[in-house]
Amino acid sequence: MVPSVTPFTRILGCDVGDAMIVVHDTASSSIRKIPHHPGALAAFAADLDQTCLVVCEATGGYELDLLAALLAAGVPAHRADARKVKAFIRSFGTLGKTDDLDARALARYGQDRGGQLTLWRARDEQRVKLQALVLLRQDLVDDRHAYKNRRKAPGAAALAGIIDPIIEAFSTQIETLEKQIEEVVASCEAVARSVTTLTGICGVGFTTAVSLIALLPELGHASKKQIAALAGLAPHPDQSGAADRYRRTRGGRQHLKPTLFMAAMAAARHHPTLKIFFKRLIEKGKKRLVALTAVMRKIVVIANAQIKTENRRQLS
């Protein structure tokens, strides 16, 4: 995504469903519905121009058809974070929920923040595929871990005949996904180059490198503070009056945390700089988990800097 700098005179909020899209147009303060199929979406986009901004929410992929039609027509669009939009709606005291209300709220969200929002841009299909594979692999790893814990629980021996085949099936599918991930990396020169760059960081293995590339597409394009926040590793202040409470990390791409944690464990032992950094934090009385989180943040910042350097090298 790229920063939005164009002033918009017309905002359209779109509540996207699998069969129908509800549109609120600020120019006429009207609500209309358009069928969710390619012809109708293309016709809708053709009636707009670059003075319009279309705002929709991420809805599990249903919004991608709309965004593709808008992109093809050259119409600016923003895919909003559902949590931010919900918080925006609650700030007005709105408790009801309908498709019309949601479309109107999305339009108002665009009006309020149009100059600060990021515009949707064409996606690299190889990276999209890589992201889907990485997310599915992580889900299966989590599920397998849950069943392994269940297998160890008291009284689980009687269920071994059921649980063991499930664990084996998870392992088989994870291996299949890992092979597909390797194939995608090998088929995309830019991704393969970035993986090589990231695995050069002590503690970062292939799985962590691929996860960073797939789940943090902003890597190499954001500041160190932005990338730490996107990864959910930025310590947010909690201060009021004379009270200055413990800073905690929150939000961000939660699927990154498990693989980054393992990378931090390795870096805390072997990275020439980060192991000293980790030891210093422990000596200052920081909890081990807090120190490891700080190492995770350092890894993401280093990865961002190295990808940024790699991008500059490719442009020169």
C-alpha positions as CSV (number, residue, x, y, z in Angstrom):
1,M,0.0,0.0,0.0
2,V,1.1,3.6,-0.6
3,P,0.3,6.8,1.3
4,S,-2.9,8.6,0.2
5,V,-2.1,12.2,-0.7
6,T,-5.0,13.0,-3.1
7,P,-7.8,15.2,-1.8
8,F,-11.1,13.4,-2.3
9,T,-14.4,15.2,-3.0
10,R,-16.6,12.1,-2.9
11,I,-16.4,9.1,-0.5
12,L,-18.1,5.8,-1.0
13,G,-18.4,3.4,1.9
14,C,-18.9,-0.2,0.8
15,D,-20.2,-3.0,3.0
16,V,-19.2,-6.1,1.1
17,G,-21.1,-9.3,1.3
18,D,-20.8,-12.5,-0.7
19,A,-23.9,-11.8,-2.8
20,M,-24.5,-8.0,-2.5
21,I,-22.5,-4.9,-1.8
22,V,-24.2,-2.0,0.0
23,V,-22.8,1.4,-1.0
24,H,-23.2,4.7,0.8
25,D,-22.3,7.7,-1.4
26,T,-21.5,11.0,0.4
27,A,-22.2,13.0,-2.7
28,S,-25.9,12.2,-2.6
29,S,-26.2,10.8,0.9
30,S,-27.8,7.8,-0.7
31,I,-27.7,4.0,-0.2
32,R,-27.7,1.6,-3.1
33,K,-27.0,-2.1,-3.6
34,I,-24.9,-3.7,-6.3
35,P,-24.7,-7.4,-7.1
36,H,-21.4,-9.0,-6.2
37,H,-20.3,-10.2,-9.6
38,P,-17.7,-9.0,-12.1
39,G,-19.9,-7.2,-14.6
40,A,-21.7,-5.2,-11.9
41,L,-18.4,-4.3,-10.1
42,A,-16.8,-3.2,-13.4
43,A,-19.9,-1.0,-14.2
44,F,-19.8,0.5,-10.7
45,A,-16.0,1.3,-11.0
46,A,-16.5,2.8,-14.5
47,D,-18.9,5.5,-13.0
48,L,-16.2,6.8,-10.7
49,D,-13.0,8.8,-11.1
50,Q,-9.9,9.8,-9.2
51,T,-11.7,12.4,-7.1
52,C,-13.5,9.5,-5.4
53,L,-12.3,7.3,-2.6
54,V,-13.9,3.9,-2.0
55,V,-13.6,2.5,1.5
56,C,-14.3,-1.1,2.4
57,E,-13.4,-3.5,5.2
58,A,-11.4,-6.7,5.0
59,T,-14.0,-9.4,4.9
60,G,-12.1,-12.6,4.5
61,G,-11.3,-12.0,0.9
62,Y,-14.8,-11.1,-0.4
63,E,-13.6,-7.5,-0.8
64,L,-10.8,-8.5,-3.3
65,D,-13.2,-8.6,-6.3
66,L,-14.3,-5.0,-5.6
67,L,-10.7,-3.8,-5.1
68,A,-9.6,-5.4,-8.3
69,A,-12.4,-3.7,-10.3
70,L,-11.5,-0.4,-8.8
71,L,-7.8,-0.9,-9.4
72,A,-8.5,-1.7,-13.1
73,A,-10.5,1.5,-13.5
74,G,-7.9,3.6,-11.7
75,V,-10.2,4.5,-8.8
76,P,-8.5,5.1,-5.4
77,A,-9.6,2.6,-2.7
78,H,-8.7,1.8,0.8
79,R,-9.2,-1.5,2.6
80,A,-9.8,-0.6,6.3
81,D,-8.9,-2.5,9.4
82,A,-12.1,-3.8,10.8
83,R,-11.0,-3.2,14.4
84,K,-10.3,0.5,13.6
85,V,-13.7,0.9,11.9
86,K,-15.6,-0.7,14.8
87,A,-13.8,1.6,17.3
88,F,-14.7,4.6,15.1
89,I,-18.4,3.5,15.0
90,R,-18.5,3.0,18.8
91,S,-17.1,6.5,19.3
92,F,-20.4,7.9,18.0
93,G,-22.4,5.8,20.4
94,T,-23.8,3.6,17.7
95,L,-24.9,0.2,19.0
96,G,-27.0,-1.1,16.1
97,K,-25.5,-3.0,13.2
98,T,-27.0,-3.3,9.7
99,D,-25.4,-3.3,6.3
100,D,-26.6,0.2,5.6
101,L,-25.2,1.5,8.9
102,D,-21.9,-0.1,8.2
103,A,-21.7,1.4,4.7
104,R,-22.5,4.8,6.1
105,A,-19.9,4.4,8.8
106,L,-17.2,3.4,6.3
107,A,-18.0,6.5,4.2
108,R,-17.8,8.7,7.3
109,Y,-14.5,7.0,8.3
110,G,-13.2,7.9,4.8
111,Q,-14.3,11.5,5.1
112,D,-12.6,11.8,8.5
113,R,-9.3,10.2,7.6
114,G,-9.1,10.3,3.8
115,G,-5.8,12.2,3.7
116,Q,-4.2,9.8,6.1
117,L,-5.3,6.5,4.7
118,T,-3.3,4.2,2.4
119,L,-4.4,3.3,-1.1
120,W,-4.9,-0.2,-2.3
121,R,-2.4,-1.3,-5.0
122,A,-1.9,-4.3,-7.2
123,R,-0.8,-7.4,-5.3
124,D,2.0,-9.7,-6.2
125,E,0.2,-13.0,-6.7
126,Q,3.2,-15.1,-5.7
127,R,3.5,-13.3,-2.4
128,V,-0.3,-13.7,-1.9
129,K,0.1,-17.4,-2.4
130,L,3.1,-17.5,-0.1
131,Q,1.1,-15.7,2.6
132,A,-1.8,-18.2,2.3
133,L,0.6,-21.1,2.6
134,V,2.4,-19.6,5.6
135,L,-0.8,-18.8,7.4
136,L,-2.2,-22.3,6.8
137,R,1.1,-23.9,7.9
138,Q,1.0,-21.9,11.2
139,D,-2.6,-22.9,11.9
140,L,-1.7,-26.5,11.4
141,V,1.4,-26.3,13.6
142,D,-0.8,-24.7,16.3
143,D,-3.4,-27.4,16.0
144,R,-0.8,-30.2,16.1
145,H,0.7,-28.7,19.2
146,A,-2.7,-28.6,20.8
147,Y,-3.3,-32.3,20.0
148,K,0.2,-33.2,21.3
149,N,-0.6,-31.5,24.6
150,R,-3.9,-33.4,24.7
151,R,-2.0,-36.7,24.0
152,K,0.1,-36.0,27.1
153,A,-2.8,-35.3,29.4
154,P,-3.8,-37.7,32.1
155,G,-6.1,-40.4,30.8
156,A,-5.2,-39.7,27.2
157,A,-3.7,-43.2,26.6
158,A,-7.2,-44.6,25.9
159,L,-7.6,-42.0,23.1
160,A,-4.2,-42.7,21.5
161,G,-5.7,-44.6,18.6
162,I,-7.7,-41.5,17.7
163,I,-5.2,-38.7,18.6
164,D,-2.0,-40.3,17.1
165,P,-3.4,-40.5,13.5
166,I,-4.6,-36.9,13.8
167,I,-1.2,-35.7,14.8
168,E,0.4,-37.8,12.0
169,A,-2.1,-36.3,9.5
170,F,-1.1,-32.8,10.7
171,S,2.6,-33.6,10.3
172,T,2.0,-34.9,6.7
173,Q,0.1,-31.8,5.7
174,I,2.7,-29.5,7.3
175,E,5.4,-31.2,5.3
176,T,3.4,-30.8,2.1
177,L,2.9,-27.1,2.8
178,E,6.6,-26.6,3.5
179,K,7.5,-28.2,0.1
180,Q,5.0,-25.9,-1.6
181,I,6.5,-22.8,0.2
182,E,10.0,-23.8,-1.0
183,E,8.7,-24.1,-4.5
184,V,7.1,-20.6,-4.4
185,V,10.3,-19.1,-3.0
186,A,12.4,-20.8,-5.7
187,S,10.0,-19.6,-8.4
188,C,10.2,-15.9,-7.4
189,E,13.6,-14.3,-7.7
190,A,12.7,-11.3,-5.5
191,V,11.4,-13.5,-2.7
192,A,14.4,-15.8,-3.0
193,R,16.8,-12.9,-2.8
194,S,15.0,-11.5,0.3
195,V,15.1,-15.0,2.0
196,T,18.8,-15.2,1.4
197,T,19.3,-11.7,2.9
198,L,17.2,-12.5,6.0
199,T,18.7,-15.9,6.7
200,G,22.0,-14.1,6.8
201,I,20.9,-12.7,10.2
202,C,22.1,-15.0,13.0
203,G,19.0,-16.7,14.5
204,V,16.8,-16.2,11.5
205,G,16.1,-19.5,9.7
206,F,14.2,-20.2,6.5
207,T,10.8,-20.4,8.2
208,T,11.2,-17.1,10.0
209,A,12.5,-15.4,6.9
210,V,9.5,-16.6,4.8
211,S,7.1,-15.6,7.5
212,L,8.5,-12.1,7.7
213,I,8.3,-11.7,3.9
214,A,4.8,-13.2,3.7
215,L,3.2,-11.5,6.7
216,L,5.1,-8.2,6.6
217,P,4.9,-6.9,3.0
218,E,5.8,-3.5,4.4
219,L,9.3,-4.9,5.2
220,G,11.9,-2.6,3.7
221,H,9.4,0.2,3.1
222,A,8.6,1.3,6.7
223,S,10.5,3.1,9.4
224,K,11.8,1.1,12.3
225,K,9.1,2.3,14.6
226,Q,6.4,1.5,12.0
227,I,7.7,-2.0,11.3
228,A,8.0,-2.8,15.1
229,A,4.3,-1.7,15.5
230,L,3.2,-3.7,12.5
231,A,4.9,-6.8,14.0
232,G,3.1,-6.1,17.3
233,L,6.4,-5.6,19.1
234,A,6.3,-1.9,19.8
235,P,6.1,-1.0,23.6
236,H,3.1,1.3,24.0
237,P,3.1,3.8,26.8
238,D,0.5,3.7,29.6
239,Q,0.8,7.0,31.4
240,S,-1.7,9.2,33.2
241,G,-0.9,12.1,35.5
242,A,2.0,11.0,37.8
243,A,1.4,7.3,37.0
244,D,3.7,5.9,34.4
245,R,2.8,2.2,34.1
246,Y,4.6,-0.7,32.6
247,R,4.8,-0.5,28.8
248,R,3.3,-3.4,26.9
249,T,3.3,-4.6,23.3
250,R,-0.1,-5.2,21.7
251,G,-1.7,-5.6,18.3
252,G,0.2,-6.3,15.1
253,R,0.5,-9.5,13.1
254,Q,0.0,-12.1,15.7
255,H,1.0,-15.0,13.4
256,L,4.5,-13.7,13.4
257,K,5.1,-14.0,17.1
258,P,5.7,-17.8,17.4
259,T,8.4,-17.9,14.7
260,L,10.0,-14.7,15.8
261,F,10.1,-16.0,19.4
262,M,12.1,-19.0,18.3
263,A,14.4,-16.8,16.3
264,A,14.9,-14.6,19.4
265,M,15.8,-17.6,21.5
266,A,18.5,-18.5,19.0
267,A,19.8,-14.9,18.6
268,A,20.0,-14.5,22.4
269,R,22.4,-17.3,22.4
270,H,24.4,-16.9,19.2
271,H,24.0,-13.4,17.6
272,P,27.2,-11.5,18.3
273,T,25.4,-8.3,19.2
274,L,22.0,-9.4,20.3
275,K,23.2,-11.9,22.9
276,I,25.1,-9.0,24.6
277,F,21.9,-6.9,24.3
278,F,19.9,-9.7,25.9
279,K,22.3,-10.3,28.7
280,R,22.4,-6.6,29.5
281,L,18.6,-6.5,29.8
282,I,18.6,-9.5,32.1
283,E,21.3,-7.9,34.3
284,K,19.1,-4.8,34.6
285,G,16.4,-7.0,36.1
286,K,14.2,-7.4,33.1
287,K,12.1,-10.5,33.0
288,R,13.4,-13.1,30.5
289,L,10.2,-12.8,28.4
290,V,10.5,-9.0,28.3
291,A,14.1,-9.3,27.2
292,L,13.3,-11.9,24.5
293,T,10.5,-9.6,23.2
294,A,13.1,-6.8,22.9
295,V,15.3,-9.2,20.9
296,M,12.3,-10.0,18.7
297,R,11.8,-6.3,18.0
298,K,15.5,-5.9,17.2
299,I,15.4,-8.8,14.7
300,V,12.4,-7.2,12.9
301,V,14.2,-3.8,12.8
302,I,17.4,-5.4,11.5
303,A,15.4,-7.3,8.9
304,N,13.7,-4.1,7.8
305,A,17.0,-2.3,7.4
306,Q,18.6,-5.1,5.5
307,I,15.7,-5.5,3.0
308,K,15.7,-1.7,2.6
309,T,19.4,-1.8,1.7
310,E,18.7,-4.7,-0.7
311,N,15.9,-2.7,-2.4
312,R,18.2,0.3,-2.9
313,R,20.9,-2.0,-4.3
314,Q,18.5,-3.4,-6.9
315,L,17.4,0.1,-7.9
316,S,20.9,1.4,-8.4
